[in-house]
Amino acid sequence: MAAEWVAATFFLTRVGPTEDLQQTSMVSGLLPAANWAAITRLACWFWVVEGEGDWSSLQDGANYYSGATEIAYATVKNNWDADIAARVGLAFDQALVYGKVGAVWGNFNWSFNYPAAALSTQADAILTGMLIGIGLEYAFTANWIGRFEYDYEGFQTKDIFVTSTSGRPYYQTLSADKNLFKVALSYKY
């Protein structure tokens, strides 16, 4: 069992079929992580199954103009993510080099507002996807462990139910990709 302080940078891309919103946001907090590990003693190989979750303030928007006048705007927000993954790697003295693969779930909100036409749309969905990553851990002491990790989260394309002030709800195909860079300092107790 470990408690971690994690700083992560997120890039949210490809959130719609015709829009490409991108945002960099810094998120940090105390992340409890429960790890179950089996380490092979005859070789330097190890494997770990872990679960992680985070609440995010990642949000981005796009403004639409007619000449110099803003006529509409769109926003996307990632509220939370959760994953379960397996890490497999090699141990060298106090360092661990590993690869990671697993499943990820994320909650996203989309909105589009066109004030001149009194039109507004909104959608909310939980997307599923795959997680792949690589990382390096280093044990400074028996209890203090530092970690750098890169994760790619590719969420599947999904038809999302969109509500509209026009009175005509519809479905739109949406998806998201995230690149995470994590730096963590853990205390193992």
C-alpha positions as CSV (number, residue, x, y, z in Angstrom):
1,M,0.0,0.0,0.0
2,A,1.4,3.4,-0.9
3,A,0.3,7.1,-0.8
4,E,1.5,9.2,-3.7
5,W,1.8,12.8,-4.7
6,V,1.3,12.9,-8.4
7,A,1.6,15.7,-10.9
8,A,0.3,14.9,-14.3
9,T,0.0,16.9,-17.6
10,F,-3.0,16.1,-19.8
11,F,-3.5,16.6,-23.5
12,L,-7.1,16.1,-24.7
13,T,-7.4,15.6,-28.4
14,R,-9.9,14.5,-31.0
15,V,-13.1,15.2,-29.1
16,G,-15.3,15.4,-32.1
17,P,-15.5,14.5,-35.8
18,T,-14.8,18.0,-37.0
19,E,-13.2,19.7,-34.0
20,D,-9.8,19.2,-32.5
21,L,-9.5,20.8,-29.1
22,Q,-6.2,20.5,-27.2
23,Q,-5.5,21.6,-23.6
24,T,-2.6,21.3,-21.2
25,S,-3.6,21.2,-17.6
26,M,-1.7,20.5,-14.4
27,V,-3.4,18.3,-11.8
28,S,-1.9,17.3,-8.5
29,G,-3.2,15.6,-5.4
30,L,-2.9,12.8,-3.0
31,L,-3.5,9.6,-4.8
32,P,-4.0,6.4,-2.8
33,A,-2.9,3.4,-4.7
34,A,-3.3,-0.2,-3.8
35,N,-0.8,-2.5,-5.5
36,W,-0.7,-6.3,-5.4
37,A,2.7,-7.6,-6.5
38,A,4.3,-10.9,-7.3
39,I,8.1,-10.7,-7.8
40,T,10.1,-13.6,-9.3
41,R,13.2,-14.2,-7.2
42,L,15.1,-16.3,-9.7
43,A,15.2,-13.5,-12.3
44,C,15.0,-9.8,-12.2
45,W,11.5,-9.7,-13.7
46,F,8.5,-8.4,-11.7
47,W,4.8,-7.8,-12.3
48,V,2.2,-5.7,-10.5
49,V,-1.6,-5.2,-10.9
50,E,-2.7,-1.7,-9.9
51,G,-5.8,0.5,-9.9
52,E,-5.7,4.3,-10.1
53,G,-8.3,7.0,-10.1
54,D,-8.3,10.8,-10.4
55,W,-10.6,13.8,-10.5
56,S,-9.7,16.2,-13.2
57,S,-10.2,19.9,-13.9
58,L,-9.2,19.5,-17.5
59,Q,-11.3,21.7,-19.7
60,D,-11.0,23.3,-23.0
61,G,-13.0,25.3,-25.5
62,A,-13.2,26.7,-29.0
63,N,-14.7,30.0,-30.1
64,Y,-16.4,30.4,-33.5
65,Y,-16.4,33.8,-35.3
66,S,-18.1,35.5,-38.1
67,G,-15.6,38.2,-39.0
68,A,-14.6,39.7,-35.7
69,T,-17.8,38.7,-33.9
70,E,-17.9,35.6,-31.7
71,I,-21.0,33.7,-32.7
72,A,-20.6,30.4,-30.9
73,Y,-18.4,28.4,-28.5
74,A,-17.8,24.8,-27.6
75,T,-16.4,23.3,-24.4
76,V,-15.3,19.8,-23.3
77,K,-14.5,18.8,-19.7
78,N,-12.9,15.6,-18.4
79,N,-14.3,15.1,-14.8
80,W,-12.6,11.9,-13.8
81,D,-10.7,8.8,-14.9
82,A,-10.2,5.4,-13.4
83,D,-8.0,2.5,-14.6
84,I,-6.8,-1.0,-13.8
85,A,-3.5,-2.1,-15.3
86,A,-0.7,-4.6,-15.2
87,R,2.9,-3.5,-15.0
88,V,5.7,-5.8,-16.1
89,G,9.4,-5.0,-16.0
90,L,12.9,-5.6,-14.9
91,A,14.6,-4.7,-11.6
92,F,18.1,-3.4,-11.5
93,D,19.5,-2.8,-8.0
94,Q,17.1,-0.1,-6.7
95,A,15.5,0.8,-10.1
96,L,12.5,-0.7,-11.9
97,V,11.9,-0.3,-15.6
98,Y,8.5,-1.3,-16.8
99,G,5.8,-1.3,-19.4
100,K,2.1,-1.0,-18.5
101,V,-1.2,-2.1,-20.2
102,G,-4.8,-2.0,-19.0
103,A,-8.3,-0.6,-19.3
104,V,-9.4,3.0,-18.6
105,W,-12.8,4.7,-18.0
106,G,-13.4,8.4,-18.1
107,N,-16.3,10.8,-17.6
108,F,-16.6,13.7,-20.2
109,N,-19.0,16.6,-20.7
110,W,-19.4,18.4,-24.1
111,S,-21.4,21.6,-24.8
112,F,-22.0,23.9,-27.7
113,N,-23.6,27.3,-27.4
114,Y,-24.9,29.5,-30.3
115,P,-26.4,32.5,-28.4
116,A,-27.7,34.4,-31.5
117,A,-29.9,31.4,-32.5
118,A,-30.7,30.6,-28.8
119,L,-29.3,27.2,-29.4
120,S,-27.4,25.2,-26.9
121,T,-26.5,21.5,-26.8
122,Q,-25.0,19.3,-24.1
123,A,-23.8,15.7,-23.7
124,D,-22.3,13.7,-20.8
125,A,-20.8,10.2,-21.2
126,I,-18.4,7.7,-19.7
127,L,-16.0,6.5,-22.3
128,T,-13.9,3.3,-22.1
129,G,-10.6,2.7,-23.6
130,M,-7.1,1.2,-23.4
131,L,-4.1,2.3,-21.4
132,I,-0.5,1.7,-22.4
133,G,2.5,3.2,-20.8
134,I,6.2,3.0,-19.8
135,G,7.9,4.0,-16.6
136,L,10.9,4.1,-14.2
137,E,10.8,3.7,-10.5
138,Y,13.7,4.2,-8.1
139,A,13.8,3.3,-4.4
140,F,15.7,6.1,-2.5
141,T,15.2,4.1,0.7
142,A,13.2,1.1,1.8
143,N,10.1,3.3,2.1
144,W,10.6,6.3,-0.3
145,I,10.1,5.6,-4.0
146,G,10.3,8.1,-6.9
147,R,8.5,7.4,-10.2
148,F,8.3,8.9,-13.7
149,E,5.7,7.4,-16.0
150,Y,4.2,8.1,-19.4
151,D,0.7,6.8,-20.2
152,Y,-1.4,7.0,-23.3
153,E,-5.2,6.6,-22.8
154,G,-7.1,6.0,-26.0
155,F,-10.9,6.2,-25.5
156,Q,-13.1,4.4,-27.9
157,T,-15.4,6.3,-30.3
158,K,-18.9,6.3,-29.0
159,D,-22.3,7.6,-30.1
160,I,-23.4,10.1,-27.4
161,F,-26.9,11.2,-26.7
162,V,-27.0,15.0,-27.1
163,T,-29.8,17.2,-25.7
164,S,-30.6,20.5,-27.4
165,T,-32.7,23.6,-26.7
166,S,-34.1,23.1,-30.2
167,G,-36.2,20.3,-28.8
168,R,-34.6,17.7,-31.1
169,P,-32.1,15.5,-29.2
170,Y,-29.7,13.6,-31.4
171,Y,-26.6,11.3,-31.3
172,Q,-23.1,12.4,-32.2
173,T,-20.0,10.4,-32.4
174,L,-17.3,11.6,-30.0
175,S,-14.0,10.3,-28.6
176,A,-10.9,11.4,-26.6
177,D,-7.2,10.6,-26.4
178,K,-5.0,11.6,-23.5
179,N,-1.2,11.7,-23.0
180,L,-0.2,11.7,-19.3
181,F,3.2,12.5,-17.9
182,K,3.4,11.5,-14.2
183,V,6.1,12.3,-11.6
184,A,5.4,10.7,-8.3
185,L,7.0,10.4,-4.9
186,S,5.5,7.5,-2.9
187,Y,5.9,6.4,0.7
188,K,5.4,2.7,1.1
189,Y,4.2,1.7,4.6
